[in-house]
Amino acid sequence: MSLNVLGSLATATGGGYESPTTADFYQPLLNDGPFAITRPAVVMMLSVGLIAWWLIATTKRAAIIPSKGQWVTEGIYGFIRNGVARDIIGSKDFLRFVPLLFSMFVLILVNNLFGVIPPVQFPTMSRIGFPIALTAVVYVVYHFIGIRRVGPRVYFKSLVPAGLPGWIVPFIFFLEVITFFVTRPLTLALRLFGNMFAGHMLLLLFITGGEFMVIHGGFGLKIAGAGSFALAFVLTIFEALIEFLQAYIFTLLAATYIAGSLADEH
């Protein structure tokens, strides 16, 4: 679907098709500014309540032969426990990090899937503040573990490989500090944010553009609008897959960074 076509149609009809903007991701419900209660904040609180309810409801009467709900919960927990935490961190240290990794995966997954589930249809992680907050938790844990294990002096000294010429050490140290304290957390947060933001923006474009063409266009544009709706349906399925993958990738990288802080060479 071309924005030029929609713009020409908007001019011809005397009305206006307004393409989605970043303002569609803010949506204040109460007040404005830094203390506003926004739709993303409400969706996040809703997800926390739903996750807590689900976990309690499916585990309070746990049985050897699980119910369907217990089976789903245990399947997700086992996937993170064995497929992420144990495989990445190692059998010696992984157990103490399973609650963190499981909580992050479930929280991100539910909030991502809200982007394609009516009536919410809003991926919370498309607001940059939420990925930044989760990334901050990962990096506080990551650096705290490393510093507590070997002490701050050895921890920062280990950023520079041994055996380098003395003149190059300050440059390598600077680059490593930038990598560990800026680049890695920035890319971890932006990867999740960017995928959720772009996916939701595309869905908005195809759905609202298709609606506009069907309502205001001629016969040909009505056909194009129907095609836009069909593409929106296909993109919704694809987006659901991306939402799962982004939750998995974020959790996998968090486990990888934690494993790095526990490695003997760090």
MIDOSE-1310 file (N, C-alpha, C; in nm, 2 decimals, decimal comma, always signed):
residues 266
msln	+0,09/-0,12/+0,00/+0,00/+0,00/+0,00/+0,09/+0,12/+0,00; +0,06/+0,22/-0,09/+0,14/+0,34/-0,10/+0,08/+0,45/-0,02; +0,17/+0,53/+0,05/+0,12/+0,64/+0,12/+0,08/+0,75/+0,02; +0,15/+0,75/-0,10/+0,11/+0,85/-0,20/-0,03/+0,83/-0,25
vlgs	-0,07/+0,70/-0,26/-0,21/+0,67/-0,30/-0,31/+0,72/-0,20; -0,28/+0,69/-0,07/-0,36/+0,74/+0,04/-0,37/+0,89/+0,05; -0,26/+0,95/+0,02/-0,26/+1,10/+0,03/-0,34/+1,16/-0,08; -0,33/+1,10/-0,20/-0,41/+1,15/-0,32/-0,56/+1,13/-0,29
lata	-0,59/+1,01/-0,23/-0,73/+0,98/-0,20/-0,78/+1,08/-0,10; -0,70/+1,11/+0,00/-0,74/+1,20/+0,11/-0,77/+1,34/+0,05; -0,69/+1,38/-0,05/-0,71/+1,51/-0,11/-0,84/+1,51/-0,20; -0,86/+1,40/-0,27/-0,98/+1,39/-0,35/-1,11/+1,39/-0,27
tggg	-1,10/+1,33/-0,16/-1,22/+1,32/-0,08/-1,24/+1,44/+0,01; -1,15/+1,53/+0,01/-1,16/+1,65/+0,09/-1,14/+1,63/+0,24; -1,11/+1,50/+0,27/-1,08/+1,47/+0,41/-0,94/+1,44/+0,43; -0,91/+1,37/+0,53/-0,77/+1,34/+0,55/-0,74/+1,21/+0,61
yesp	-0,66/+1,13/+0,53/-0,61/+1,01/+0,59/-0,48/+1,05/+0,67; -0,48/+1,02/+0,80/-0,36/+1,06/+0,88/-0,29/+0,93/+0,91; -0,17/+0,92/+0,86/-0,09/+0,80/+0,88/-0,05/+0,79/+1,03; -0,02/+0,67/+1,08/+0,01/+0,65/+1,22/+0,14/+0,73/+1,25
ttad	+0,15/+0,78/+1,37/+0,27/+0,86/+1,41/+0,31/+0,80/+1,55; +0,42/+0,86/+1,60/+0,47/+0,82/+1,73/+0,37/+0,85/+1,84; +0,29/+0,95/+1,82/+0,19/+0,99/+1,92/+0,09/+0,88/+1,95; +0,07/+0,79/+1,85/-0,02/+0,68/+1,88/+0,03/+0,58/+1,98
fyqp	+0,16/+0,59/+2,02/+0,22/+0,50/+2,12/+0,22/+0,56/+2,26; +0,18/+0,69/+2,27/+0,18/+0,75/+2,40/+0,05/+0,73/+2,47; -0,06/+0,79/+2,42/-0,20/+0,77/+2,46/-0,22/+0,79/+2,61; -0,21/+0,92/+2,66/-0,23/+0,95/+2,80/-0,38/+0,93/+2,83
llnd	-0,40/+0,87/+2,95/-0,54/+0,85/+2,99/-0,58/+0,94/+3,10; -0,48/+0,98/+3,18/-0,50/+1,07/+3,29/-0,38/+1,16/+3,31; -0,40/+1,30/+3,30/-0,30/+1,40/+3,31/-0,21/+1,39/+3,19; -0,10/+1,46/+3,19/+0,00/+1,46/+3,08/+0,14/+1,49/+3,14
gpfa	+0,24/+1,47/+3,06/+0,37/+1,49/+3,10/+0,43/+1,37/+3,17; +0,54/+1,39/+3,25/+0,61/+1,28/+3,31/+0,53/+1,20/+3,41; +0,42/+1,26/+3,47/+0,34/+1,19/+3,57/+0,21/+1,14/+3,52; +0,19/+1,14/+3,38/+0,07/+1,09/+3,32/+0,05/+0,94/+3,34
itrp	-0,08/+0,90/+3,35/-0,11/+0,76/+3,35/-0,15/+0,73/+3,20; -0,07/+0,65/+3,14/-0,09/+0,63/+3,00/-0,14/+0,49/+2,97; -0,19/+0,47/+2,85/-0,24/+0,33/+2,81/-0,13/+0,23/+2,83; +0,00/+0,25/+2,78/+0,10/+0,15/+2,80/+0,12/+0,11/+2,95
avvm	+0,11/+0,21/+3,04/+0,13/+0,18/+3,18/+0,02/+0,10/+3,23; -0,10/+0,12/+3,19/-0,22/+0,04/+3,23/-0,21/-0,10/+3,18; -0,16/-0,11/+3,05/-0,15/-0,24/+2,99/-0,04/-0,32/+3,07; +0,07/-0,26/+3,11/+0,17/-0,32/+3,18/+0,12/-0,37/+3,32
mlsv	+0,04/-0,29/+3,39/-0,02/-0,33/+3,52/-0,12/-0,45/+3,50; -0,19/-0,44/+3,39/-0,29/-0,55/+3,36/-0,21/-0,68/+3,33; -0,10/-0,67/+3,26/-0,02/-0,79/+3,23/+0,03/-0,85/+3,36; +0,08/-0,77/+3,45/+0,13/-0,82/+3,58/+0,02/-0,89/+3,66
glia	-0,10/-0,83/+3,66/-0,21/-0,89/+3,73/-0,25/-1,02/+3,67; -0,26/-1,03/+3,54/-0,29/-1,15/+3,47/-0,19/-1,26/+3,49; -0,06/-1,23/+3,48/+0,04/-1,33/+3,50/+0,04/-1,38/+3,64; +0,02/-1,29/+3,74/+0,01/-1,34/+3,88/-0,10/-1,43/+3,90
wwli	-0,22/-1,39/+3,84/-0,34/-1,47/+3,86/-0,32/-1,61/+3,79; -0,26/-1,61/+3,67/-0,24/-1,74/+3,60/-0,15/-1,83/+3,67; -0,04/-1,78/+3,72/+0,06/-1,86/+3,79/+0,00/-1,92/+3,92; -0,07/-1,84/+3,99/-0,13/-1,89/+4,12/-0,24/-1,99/+4,09
attk	-0,32/-1,96/+3,99/-0,44/-2,05/+3,95/-0,39/-2,19/+3,90; -0,28/-2,19/+3,83/-0,23/-2,31/+3,77/-0,13/-2,39/+3,85; -0,09/-2,34/+3,97/+0,01/-2,41/+4,05/-0,04/-2,43/+4,19; -0,15/-2,37/+4,24/-0,19/-2,39/+4,38/-0,24/-2,53/+4,40
raai	-0,28/-2,60/+4,30/-0,33/-2,74/+4,32/-0,25/-2,83/+4,22; -0,12/-2,81/+4,22/-0,03/-2,89/+4,13/-0,05/-3,04/+4,16; -0,05/-3,11/+4,05/-0,07/-3,26/+4,06/+0,03/-3,33/+3,97; +0,05/-3,46/+4,00/+0,14/-3,54/+3,92/+0,09/-3,54/+3,78
ipsk	-0,04/-3,56/+3,76/-0,10/-3,55/+3,63/-0,16/-3,41/+3,62; -0,09/-3,33/+3,54/-0,12/-3,18/+3,54/-0,25/-3,15/+3,46; -0,31/-3,05/+3,51/-0,42/-2,99/+3,43/-0,36/-2,92/+3,31; -0,45/-2,88/+3,22/-0,40/-2,81/+3,10/-0,33/-2,68/+3,13
gqwv	-0,38/-2,61/+3,23/-0,31/-2,49/+3,27/-0,18/-2,51/+3,33; -0,17/-2,61/+3,42/-0,05/-2,65/+3,49/+0,05/-2,70/+3,38; +0,01/-2,77/+3,28/+0,09/-2,82/+3,18/+0,15/-2,71/+3,10; +0,08/-2,60/+3,07/+0,13/-2,49/+3,00/+0,23/-2,41/+3,08
tegi	+0,20/-2,39/+3,21/+0,29/-2,32/+3,30/+0,42/-2,40/+3,31; +0,41/-2,53/+3,34/+0,53/-2,61/+3,35/+0,61/-2,62/+3,22; +0,54/-2,62/+3,11/+0,61/-2,62/+2,98/+0,70/-2,49/+2,96; +0,64/-2,38/+2,99/+0,71/-2,25/+2,97/+0,83/-2,25/+3,07
ygfi	+0,80/-2,28/+3,20/+0,90/-2,28/+3,30/+1,02/-2,38/+3,26; +0,98/-2,50/+3,22/+1,09/-2,59/+3,18/+1,17/-2,54/+3,06; +1,10/-2,47/+2,96/+1,17/-2,42/+2,85/+1,28/-2,32/+2,89; +1,24/-2,23/+2,98/+1,34/-2,13/+3,03/+1,44/-2,19/+3,12
rngv	+1,40/-2,28/+3,21/+1,49/-2,34/+3,30/+1,60/-2,42/+3,24; +1,55/-2,51/+3,15/+1,65/-2,61/+3,08/+1,70/-2,56/+2,95; +1,62/-2,49/+2,87/+1,66/-2,45/+2,74/+1,74/-2,32/+2,73; +1,72/-2,24/+2,84/+1,79/-2,11/+2,84/+1,89/-2,11/+2,96
ardi	+1,84/-2,11/+3,08/+1,92/-2,09/+3,20/+2,03/-2,20/+3,21; +1,99/-2,33/+3,21/+2,09/-2,43/+3,23/+2,19/-2,44/+3,11; +2,13/-2,43/+2,99/+2,22/-2,45/+2,87/+2,32/-2,33/+2,86; +2,28/-2,21/+2,89/+2,36/-2,10/+2,87/+2,45/-2,07/+2,99
igsk	+2,39/-2,07/+3,11/+2,47/-2,03/+3,23/+2,55/-2,15/+3,29; +2,50/-2,27/+3,27/+2,57/-2,39/+3,32/+2,50/-2,45/+3,44; +2,51/-2,58/+3,46/+2,44/-2,66/+3,56/+2,48/-2,62/+3,70; +2,60/-2,55/+3,72/+2,65/-2,52/+3,85/+2,57/-2,40/+3,91
dflr	+2,55/-2,30/+3,83/+2,50/-2,17/+3,88/+2,36/-2,13/+3,83; +2,30/-2,21/+3,74/+2,18/-2,16/+3,67/+2,06/-2,14/+3,76; +2,04/-2,22/+3,86/+1,92/-2,23/+3,93/+1,88/-2,09/+4,00; +1,97/-2,02/+4,05/+1,94/-1,89/+4,12/+1,90/-1,79/+4,02
fvpl	+1,92/-1,80/+3,89/+1,88/-1,70/+3,79/+1,75/-1,74/+3,72; +1,70/-1,86/+3,74/+1,58/-1,90/+3,67/+1,46/-1,81/+3,70; +1,43/-1,78/+3,83/+1,32/-1,69/+3,85/+1,33/-1,56/+3,78; +1,45/-1,50/+3,77/+1,46/-1,37/+3,70/+1,44/-1,39/+3,55
lfsm	+1,50/-1,49/+3,49/+1,48/-1,52/+3,35/+1,34/-1,56/+3,31; +1,28/-1,64/+3,39/+1,14/-1,68/+3,37/+1,05/-1,56/+3,38; +1,06/-1,48/+3,48/+0,98/-1,36/+3,50/+0,99/-1,27/+3,38; +1,12/-1,24/+3,33/+1,14/-1,15/+3,22/+1,08/-1,21/+3,09
fvli	+1,10/-1,34/+3,07/+1,04/-1,40/+2,95/+0,89/-1,39/+2,94; +0,82/-1,42/+3,05/+0,68/-1,42/+3,06/+0,62/-1,28/+3,05; +0,69/-1,19/+3,12/+0,64/-1,05/+3,12/+0,65/-0,99/+2,98; +0,77/-1,01/+2,91/+0,79/-0,96/+2,78/+0,69/-1,02/+2,68
lvnn	+0,68/-1,16/+2,69/+0,59/-1,23/+2,59/+0,45/-1,18/+2,60; +0,40/-1,17/+2,72/+0,26/-1,13/+2,74/+0,24/-0,99/+2,69; +0,33/-0,90/+2,72/+0,31/-0,76/+2,68/+0,33/-0,75/+2,53; +0,41/-0,83/+2,47/+0,43/-0,83/+2,32/+0,30/-0,88/+2,26
lfgv	+0,25/-1,00/+2,31/+0,13/-1,06/+2,25/+0,01/-0,97/+2,26; +0,01/-0,88/+2,36/-0,10/-0,78/+2,37/-0,12/-0,70/+2,24; -0,01/-0,69/+2,17/-0,01/-0,61/+2,04/-0,11/-0,67/+1,94; -0,14/-0,80/+1,95/-0,23/-0,86/+1,85/-0,35/-0,92/+1,91
ippv	-0,37/-0,90/+2,04/-0,49/-0,96/+2,11/-0,59/-0,85/+2,13; -0,71/-0,86/+2,07/-0,82/-0,76/+2,10/-0,86/-0,78/+2,25; -0,91/-0,68/+2,32/-0,93/-0,54/+2,27/-0,80/-0,46/+2,31; -0,70/-0,52/+2,36/-0,58/-0,44/+2,40/-0,51/-0,39/+2,28
qfpt	-0,46/-0,48/+2,20/-0,39/-0,45/+2,07/-0,29/-0,33/+2,08; -0,20/-0,35/+2,18/-0,10/-0,25/+2,21/+0,02/-0,33/+2,27; +0,14/-0,33/+2,19/+0,26/-0,39/+2,25/+0,33/-0,30/+2,34; +0,33/-0,33/+2,47/+0,39/-0,23/+2,57/+0,53/-0,20/+2,54
msri	+0,60/-0,30/+2,49/+0,75/-0,28/+2,46/+0,78/-0,19/+2,35; +0,67/-0,14/+2,28/+0,69/-0,04/+2,18/+0,71/+0,10/+2,24; +0,70/+0,11/+2,37/+0,74/+0,23/+2,45/+0,88/+0,21/+2,50; +0,97/+0,29/+2,47/+1,12/+0,26/+2,49/+1,15/+0,25/+2,64
gfpi	+1,07/+0,32/+2,73/+1,09/+0,31/+2,87/+1,09/+0,17/+2,93; +1,00/+0,09/+2,88/+0,99/-0,05/+2,94/+1,11/-0,13/+2,90; +1,16/-0,14/+2,77/+1,28/-0,21/+2,74/+1,40/-0,16/+2,82; +1,41/-0,03/+2,84/+1,52/+0,03/+2,91/+1,52/-0,02/+3,06
alta	+1,40/-0,02/+3,12/+1,39/-0,06/+3,26/+1,43/-0,21/+3,27; +1,39/-0,30/+3,18/+1,43/-0,44/+3,19/+1,58/-0,45/+3,16; +1,63/-0,38/+3,07/+1,77/-0,38/+3,04/+1,85/-0,34/+3,16; +1,80/-0,24/+3,23/+1,87/-0,19/+3,35/+1,88/-0,30/+3,46
vvyv	+1,77/-0,37/+3,47/+1,77/-0,48/+3,57/+1,88/-0,59/+3,53; +1,88/-0,62/+3,40/+1,98/-0,72/+3,35/+2,12/-0,67/+3,38; +2,15/-0,55/+3,35/+2,29/-0,50/+3,37/+2,33/-0,47/+3,51; +2,24/-0,44/+3,60/+2,27/-0,43/+3,74/+2,31/-0,57/+3,79
vyhf	+2,23/-0,67/+3,76/+2,26/-0,80/+3,80/+2,39/-0,85/+3,74; +2,41/-0,83/+3,61/+2,53/-0,87/+3,54/+2,66/-0,81/+3,61; +2,66/-0,68/+3,63/+2,78/-0,62/+3,68/+2,79/-0,65/+3,83; +2,68/-0,66/+3,90/+2,69/-0,69/+4,04/+2,75/-0,83/+4,07
igir	+2,71/-0,92/+3,99/+2,76/-1,06/+4,00/+2,91/-1,06/+3,98; +2,96/-1,00/+3,87/+3,10/-1,00/+3,84/+3,18/-0,93/+3,94; +3,14/-0,81/+3,99/+3,21/-0,73/+4,09/+3,22/-0,81/+4,22; +3,10/-0,87/+4,26/+3,10/-0,94/+4,39/+3,19/-1,06/+4,38
rvgp	+3,20/-1,12/+4,27/+3,28/-1,25/+4,26/+3,43/-1,22/+4,26; +3,48/-1,12/+4,20/+3,62/-1,10/+4,19/+3,67/-0,97/+4,25; +3,58/-0,88/+4,28/+3,61/-0,75/+4,33/+3,62/-0,65/+4,22; +3,60/-0,52/+4,25/+3,60/-0,42/+4,14/+3,73/-0,40/+4,06
rvyf	+3,84/-0,41/+4,13/+3,97/-0,39/+4,07/+3,99/-0,50/+3,96; +3,98/-0,63/+4,00/+4,00/-0,74/+3,91/+3,90/-0,74/+3,80; +3,77/-0,70/+3,84/+3,66/-0,70/+3,74/+3,69/-0,60/+3,62; +3,73/-0,48/+3,66/+3,76/-0,39/+3,55/+3,89/-0,42/+3,48
kslv	+3,99/-0,47/+3,55/+4,11/-0,51/+3,49/+4,09/-0,62/+3,39; +4,00/-0,71/+3,41/+3,97/-0,82/+3,32/+3,91/-0,78/+3,19; +3,87/-0,65/+3,18/+3,81/-0,60/+3,06/+3,92/-0,59/+2,95; +4,05/-0,58/+2,99/+4,16/-0,57/+2,89/+4,23/-0,70/+2,89
pagl	+4,25/-0,77/+2,77/+4,32/-0,89/+2,76/+4,47/-0,87/+2,81; +4,52/-0,98/+2,87/+4,66/-0,97/+2,91/+4,75/-0,98/+2,79; +4,87/-0,92/+2,81/+4,98/-0,93/+2,71/+4,98/-0,82/+2,61; +4,89/-0,73/+2,62/+4,89/-0,62/+2,52/+5,00/-0,52/+2,55
pgwi	+5,05/-0,45/+2,45/+5,15/-0,34/+2,48/+5,09/-0,23/+2,56; +5,17/-0,17/+2,65/+5,12/-0,08/+2,75/+5,06/+0,04/+2,69; +5,11/+0,09/+2,57/+5,05/+0,21/+2,51/+4,91/+0,19/+2,46; +4,87/+0,07/+2,43/+4,74/+0,04/+2,37/+4,63/+0,01/+2,48
vpfi	+4,68/-0,02/+2,60/+4,59/-0,06/+2,70/+4,48/+0,04/+2,73; +4,51/+0,17/+2,75/+4,40/+0,27/+2,77/+4,30/+0,28/+2,66; +4,34/+0,26/+2,54/+4,24/+0,26/+2,43/+4,15/+0,14/+2,43; +4,21/+0,03/+2,46/+4,13/-0,10/+2,46/+4,03/-0,09/+2,59
ffle	+4,08/-0,04/+2,70/+4,00/-0,03/+2,81/+3,88/+0,06/+2,79; +3,91/+0,18/+2,72/+3,80/+0,27/+2,69/+3,70/+0,20/+2,60; +3,74/+0,13/+2,50/+3,65/+0,06/+2,41/+3,57/-0,04/+2,48; +3,63/-0,12/+2,57/+3,56/-0,22/+2,64/+3,46/-0,16/+2,74
vitf	+3,49/-0,05/+2,80/+3,40/+0,01/+2,89/+3,27/+0,06/+2,81; +3,30/+0,12/+2,69/+3,19/+0,16/+2,61/+3,10/+0,04/+2,57; +3,17/-0,07/+2,53/+3,10/-0,19/+2,49/+3,01/-0,24/+2,60; +3,07/-0,26/+2,72/+3,00/-0,33/+2,83/+2,90/-0,24/+2,90
fvtr	+2,92/-0,11/+2,90/+2,83/-0,02/+2,98/+2,74/+0,07/+2,89; +2,77/+0,07/+2,76/+2,68/+0,16/+2,67/+2,63/+0,07/+2,56; +2,71/+0,02/+2,47/+2,67/-0,05/+2,35/+2,58/-0,17/+2,38; +2,62/-0,26/+2,47/+2,54/-0,38/+2,49/+2,41/-0,35/+2,55
pltl	+2,40/-0,27/+2,66/+2,26/-0,24/+2,71/+2,18/-0,16/+2,61; +2,24/-0,07/+2,53/+2,17/+0,01/+2,43/+2,11/-0,08/+2,32; +2,19/-0,17/+2,27/+2,14/-0,26/+2,17/+2,04/-0,36/+2,22; +2,05/-0,40/+2,34/+1,96/-0,50/+2,40/+1,82/-0,43/+2,41
alrl	+1,81/-0,31/+2,46/+1,69/-0,24/+2,47/+1,63/-0,20/+2,34; +1,71/-0,15/+2,25/+1,67/-0,10/+2,12/+1,62/-0,21/+2,03; +1,68/-0,33/+2,04/+1,63/-0,45/+1,96/+1,49/-0,48/+1,99; +1,45/-0,49/+2,12/+1,32/-0,52/+2,16/+1,22/-0,41/+2,12
fgnm	+1,26/-0,29/+2,15/+1,18/-0,17/+2,12/+1,15/-0,15/+1,97; +1,26/-0,16/+1,90/+1,25/-0,14/+1,75/+1,16/-0,24/+1,68; +1,17/-0,36/+1,72/+1,08/-0,47/+1,66/+0,94/-0,45/+1,69; +0,91/-0,42/+1,82/+0,77/-0,40/+1,86/+0,71/-0,27/+1,80
fagh	+0,79/-0,17/+1,80/+0,75/-0,04/+1,74/+0,72/-0,05/+1,59; +0,81/-0,11/+1,52/+0,80/-0,12/+1,37/+0,68/-0,21/+1,33; +0,67/-0,32/+1,40/+0,56/-0,42/+1,37/+0,43/-0,36/+1,40; +0,41/-0,29/+1,51/+0,28/-0,23/+1,54/+0,25/-0,11/+1,44
mlll	+0,35/-0,04/+1,40/+0,33/+0,07/+1,31/+0,28/+0,02/+1,17; +0,34/-0,09/+1,13/+0,30/-0,15/+1,00/+0,15/-0,20/+1,01; +0,12/-0,27/+1,12/-0,02/-0,31/+1,14/-0,12/-0,19/+1,14; -0,08/-0,09/+1,21/-0,17/+0,03/+1,21/-0,18/+0,09/+1,07
lfit	-0,07/+0,09/+0,99/-0,08/+0,15/+0,86/-0,17/+0,07/+0,77; -0,15/-0,07/+0,77/-0,24/-0,15/+0,68/-0,38/-0,15/+0,72; -0,41/-0,15/+0,85/-0,55/-0,16/+0,90/-0,62/-0,02/+0,87; -0,56/+0,09/+0,92/-0,62/+0,22/+0,90/-0,63/+0,26/+0,76
ggef	-0,52/+0,23/+0,68/-0,52/+0,26/+0,54/-0,63/+0,18/+0,46; -0,64/+0,05/+0,50/-0,74/-0,03/+0,43/-0,88/+0,02/+0,47; -0,90/+0,06/+0,59/-1,03/+0,11/+0,63/-1,07/+0,24/+0,55; -0,97/+0,32/+0,54/-0,99/+0,45/+0,47/-1,03/+0,43/+0,32
mvih	-0,95/+0,34/+0,26/-0,98/+0,31/+0,11/-1,12/+0,24/+0,09; -1,15/+0,15/+0,18/-1,28/+0,08/+0,17/-1,40/+0,18/+0,19; -1,38/+0,27/+0,28/-1,49/+0,36/+0,31/-1,50/+0,48/+0,21; -1,38/+0,53/+0,17/-1,39/+0,66/+0,09/-1,34/+0,64/-0,05
ggfg	-1,29/+0,52/-0,09/-1,24/+0,51/-0,22/-1,34/+0,45/-0,32; -1,30/+0,46/-0,45/-1,39/+0,40/-0,55/-1,37/+0,25/-0,55; -1,43/+0,19/-0,66/-1,43/+0,04/-0,66/-1,29/-0,02/-0,66; -1,20/+0,04/-0,74/-1,06/-0,01/-0,74/-0,99/+0,00/-0,61
lkia	-1,01/+0,11/-0,54/-0,95/+0,13/-0,41/-1,01/+0,05/-0,30; -1,14/+0,02/-0,32/-1,21/-0,07/-0,22/-1,15/-0,21/-0,23; -1,11/-0,25/-0,35/-1,05/-0,38/-0,37/-0,91/-0,38/-0,31; -0,84/-0,26/-0,33/-0,71/-0,25/-0,27/-0,72/-0,25/-0,12
gags	-0,82/-0,18/-0,06/-0,84/-0,18/+0,08/-0,87/-0,32/+0,14; -0,94/-0,40/+0,06/-0,96/-0,54/+0,11/-0,83/-0,62/+0,11; -0,75/-0,59/+0,01/-0,62/-0,65/+0,00/-0,53/-0,61/+0,12; -0,55/-0,48/+0,16/-0,47/-0,43/+0,27/-0,51/-0,50/+0,40
fala	-0,64/-0,53/+0,42/-0,69/-0,60/+0,53/-0,63/-0,74/+0,53; -0,63/-0,80/+0,41/-0,57/-0,94/+0,41/-0,42/-0,94/+0,45; -0,35/-0,84/+0,40/-0,21/-0,83/+0,44/-0,19/-0,81/+0,59; -0,29/-0,73/+0,64/-0,28/-0,70/+0,79/-0,30/-0,83/+0,86
fvlt	-0,39/-0,92/+0,82/-0,41/-1,05/+0,88/-0,28/-1,13/+0,88; -0,22/-1,14/+0,76/-0,09/-1,21/+0,74/+0,01/-1,15/+0,83; +0,02/-1,02/+0,84/+0,12/-0,96/+0,92/+0,10/-0,98/+1,07; -0,03/-0,99/+1,11/-0,06/-1,02/+1,25/-0,01/-1,15/+1,29
ifea	-0,02/-1,25/+1,20/+0,03/-1,39/+1,24/+0,19/-1,38/+1,24; +0,25/-1,31/+1,15/+0,39/-1,30/+1,15/+0,44/-1,22/+1,27; +0,36/-1,12/+1,30/+0,40/-1,04/+1,42/+0,40/-1,12/+1,55; +0,30/-1,21/+1,56/+0,29/-1,29/+1,68/+0,42/-1,38/+1,69
lief	+0,47/-1,43/+1,58/+0,59/-1,50/+1,58/+0,71/-1,42/+1,63; +0,72/-1,30/+1,57/+0,82/-1,20/+1,61/+0,82/-1,17/+1,76; +0,70/-1,15/+1,81/+0,68/-1,12/+1,95/+0,73/-1,23/+2,04; +0,71/-1,35/+2,00/+0,77/-1,46/+2,08/+0,92/-1,46/+2,07
lqay	+0,97/-1,45/+1,95/+1,11/-1,45/+1,92/+1,18/-1,34/+2,00; +1,12/-1,22/+2,00/+1,19/-1,11/+2,07/+1,19/-1,14/+2,22; +1,09/-1,19/+2,28/+1,09/-1,23/+2,42/+1,20/-1,33/+2,45; +1,21/-1,43/+2,36/+1,31/-1,54/+2,37/+1,46/-1,48/+2,36
iftl	+1,48/-1,39/+2,26/+1,61/-1,34/+2,23/+1,65/-1,25/+2,35; +1,56/-1,17/+2,40/+1,60/-1,08/+2,51/+1,64/-1,17/+2,63; +1,57/-1,27/+2,66/+1,60/-1,36/+2,77/+1,73/-1,44/+2,75; +1,74/-1,48/+2,63/+1,87/-1,56/+2,59/+1,99/-1,47/+2,61
laat	+1,98/-1,34/+2,56/+2,10/-1,25/+2,58/+2,12/-1,22/+2,72; +2,01/-1,20/+2,80/+2,03/-1,18/+2,94/+2,11/-1,29/+3,01; +2,07/-1,42/+2,97/+2,14/-1,53/+3,03/+2,28/-1,54/+2,98; +2,31/-1,50/+2,86/+2,44/-1,50/+2,80/+2,53/-1,40/+2,88
yiag	+2,48/-1,28/+2,90/+2,56/-1,18/+2,98/+2,58/-1,22/+3,12; +2,49/-1,28/+3,18/+2,51/-1,33/+3,32/+2,61/-1,44/+3,32; +2,60/-1,53/+3,22/+2,70/-1,64/+3,21/+2,84/-1,58/+3,19; +2,85/-1,47/+3,12/+2,98/-1,41/+3,10/+3,04/-1,35/+3,23
slad	+2,95/-1,30/+3,31/+3,00/-1,24/+3,44/+3,05/-1,35/+3,54; +3,00/-1,48/+3,51/+3,04/-1,59/+3,60/+3,16/-1,66/+3,54; +3,20/-1,63/+3,42/+3,31/-1,71/+3,36/+3,44/-1,68/+3,43; +3,53/-1,77/+3,43/+3,65/-1,76/+3,51/+3,74/-1,65/+3,45
eh	+3,73/-1,63/+3,31/+3,82/-1,54/+3,25/+3,77/-1,39/+3,27; +3,65/-1,38/+3,32/+3,60/-1,24/+3,34/+3,64/-1,18/+3,47
